[in-house]
Structures are given as structure tokens and as C-alpha cells.
């Protein structure tokens, strides 16, 4: 058994998150359900989410039971837990001014946010490489409240290393996505159209989101240049062992690590539509073949690679290793 002192900080944090969840249940009637209601069934203005629906006029809240996480006996949505964690720990995003603000907003406004590349193709022995804990790994090196200005500076901030649900992908990724948008929208009757409620988000973190977008486009662009036949956010398909080695090296050059999620006979039909070995997406063979070429060449890629490699040398927190190729 580990010493009690080792457990205390974790238990204290869980209890703080549990207290916020209980307080929320005092303010809102909370309904845990396996089937989320439709707008017509709710019958009032409501704020939709992937795992919860808030109905302010009725002081009611619906939670998707299948997706909830356990806070010492109290269930809560993973996205809400991520927001509560940042609030409890007192995280504040870097303030943007002048040229930095302009450059960050240029990145945020760039579309698509994340790299995509797919061309119908086949390969006898392909490899699917995936960046390990992509968003969380970047935060572990640069910090949640990193200071970033493309081509100018990348300063490390505080890393959310004690986040208690770091092994749950949707929970750890929510630490990033909760700071991606300034606006909050609701669905309004009787036409159930979207209306903006506010343009204030206390967890807005444009610097972190811009850094992740630049990083993934830089890696995606170099991976495709090295021969990858498929790129989607942090996943890459290489048509051969030699190209897989090259793509893996690109990922590691940026201070990140990769896992191999699939290998074998490969066929690319389009974005999110492929088979590789035993790995098959939902729509394989059910949709026509399509191409998508949405990669941005990042002008500051060499500089960004150097800065991330430098931060990685100082980081010994996660100790994530790449799979052997």
C-alpha cells in the first residue's frame, strides 16, 4: 500500500471537484439518462453539450449516463470536470496584446483548424501512427497557460499534470476544448435555432489552441511531404515501413511520441474512411471515394520544432515513449 501522504493531494483534488458537482446539483434538478431528450421534449431554451444539456428556465440538467465519470460516488460529465479542475487549480490563460494578439487570432481564424489530407490509395503493408496523448502531451511540455507568439516566443506555463482523469481521452482533451471558443450558444424555441447567450468565456485560451493548431499543421505537412497518404489531426497513415519511420521521426523531432494503432493491408477511401489491417472505420466501402487536401505550411515550423524540442528536453513528467518500428 502506498503511503497516505502520496494519496492526499489526489484525494483532496477529487473532493474539491466533488463539492462543485454537488453544489451544481443543488442548483439544478439533475437527470441522468441513457437517452438524451430532443429539443421538442425539453420544450424550452437550453444549452446543448456533448455529455450534458442545461435548461436554465427549468433549473434542470440532463447528463448522459453512459459518459459520466465517478467523483467519489458523484457522477459528472467529463467536460464539466475539466472546467471545474481548471477553476479549482486557478489556471489563467496568458493575456494577448498587440502583435501577439494579431498573430494568435490569425491562427485561430485559419481554416481548417486541424490538418486533413486524404487521397484514395492502396498499400500492401501500411502503418497507422498516432501521437500519444496529443493535446495532453503538448500541455505537459508547454503548460496550459503557455505564452505563444508564432516565430517570436514559446514560453512554458503550468502543466495540468495532476488532472485525475488524464487517462480518459475526452476528459483530458476537454482541458483544451473548453478554452477554444469565446461564445456560448443556446437552442431557442419555437424554431429551435441557435442564439448567442454570451461572448465571455473565463477559460478562453487562444494561445494554447493556436500552439496546438500550428504544431499539428506543421507535423501534418511534413508527414505528408515524407510520404504519408492520410493525415487527420494527430493520426497518420504511411504506405510502407520506410515512410512510417520517416513520419515517426517527424513526430519525435517536435518532441512528441507516437503509437502504432494499425498495420497491414491498407485502403484509403477518404477522410475518416479507411481500412488498415484489422482497423476499419464505420463507413468503409459505404461511401464514394473522395479527396481532401487541407494542410497549411507553417512558415515558422523550423523555429517551432526547435522550441518544442527544447521544452521536451526539460520535461520529464509523462515519459511517453514511441512504439518500436
NORFEN-V325413 format. One record per residue. SS is DSSP state (H for helix, E for strand, C for the rest). Layout:
BEGIN
ss = (SS;SS)
END
This chain:
BEGIN
ss = (C;C;C;H;H;H;H;H;H;H;H;H;H;H;H;H;H;H;H;H;H;H;H;H;H;H;H;C;E;E;E;E;E;C;C;C;C;C;H;H;H;H;C;C;C;E;E;E;C;C;C;E;E;E;E;H;H;H;C;E;E;E;E;E;H;H;H;E;E;E;E;C;C;E;E;E;E;H;H;H;H;H;H;H;H;H;H;H;H;C;C;C;C;C;C;C;C;H;H;H;H;H;H;H;H;H;H;H;H;C;C;C;C;C;C;E;E;E;C;C;E;E;E;E;E;E;E;E;E;E;E;C;C;H;H;H;H;H;H;H;H;H;C;C;C;C;E;E;E;C;C;C;E;E;E;C;C;C;C;C;C;C;C;C;C;C;C;C;H;H;H;H;H;H;H;H;H;C;C;C;C;C;C;E;E;E;E;E;C;C;C;C;E;E;E;E;E;E;C;C;C;C;C;C;C;H;H;H;H;H;H;H;H;H;H;H;H;H;H;H;H;H;H;H;H;C;C;E;E;E;E;E;C;C;E;E;E;E;C;C;H;H;H;H;H;H;H;H;H;H;H;H;H;C;C;C;C;E;E;E;E;E;E;E;E;E;E;E;E;E;C;C;E;E;E;E;C;C;E;E;C;C;C;C;C;C;C;C;C;C;C;E;E;E;C;C;C;C;C;C;H;H;H;H;H;H;H;H;H;H;H;H;H;H;C;C;C;C;C;C;C;C;C;C;C)
END
